[in-house]
């Protein structure tokens, strides 16, 4: 009898480990899913043999309401619910909070872009198919702010679009949803996904290998290791009166995730990024490079569905 029980236990364990599962988004119409992130970002720039270190903490919450379910995709109504940031730069601290001090211009500006819905179309395998109605974010952006001349409004809007424009939002969301495999998987199976990492002045690609390490009744436990490599012919992008690019970027991304078995939504995440490269600056887009210096980036993101 003991031998029979042992064989049954071994058989059930083997079946559990060998059973293939489809890991994809399985969202319900009219349900709202949240992503909350807490990012610590350190940037070290070596200029004229002096380390210029910028330390930032960014906390934000985004709501995703499912307004339509298609055969292979979801249409989501997305809105930022809150965001706050503290940035320590040499000689001063810059901060804002969309729920904070009403006398802070940056806080008021961020408050005005909260709860402005736009449309995100995402496949069941986590690929961003399209973004619509982003103009909603910038409507009435300057309401309640002190009088600002038109030239400054244009500059502020341009800066905001770098963080909330179509390319920025698409890249940010794609990074969050890049984890899903294209085939059914079992415990200890691995799969490879590629993602573009594009922000102001940075053009890079990452190849990530994810592994389903285990599961319990409610969640899948997934780890990922990615290698960052430069995108060929990275372009210069306008920032603070200069044109900048980060050339020769290399690095790693280490990911630990918990994913809800029923919805496929990420419930917990920890992502550690390490990257380095050389910043190149131009004063004019068609001009020569006037300054080159090394930059090191270290970031840690903690996320949840709360």
Secondary structure by P-SEA (a helix, b strand, c coil): caaaaaaaaaaaaaaaaabbbbbcccccccbbbbbbbbbbbbbbbbcccccbbbbbbbbbbbbbbbccccccbbbbbbbbccccbbbbccccccccccccccccaaaaaaaaaccbbbbbbbcccccccccccccccccccccccccccaaaaaaaaaaaaaaccaaaaaaaaaaaacccccccccccbbbbbbbbbbcccccbbbbbbbbbccccccbbbbbbbbbbbbccbbbbbbcccbbbbbcccccbbbbbbcccccccccccbbbbbbbbbbbbbbccccccccbbbbbbbbbbbbbccc
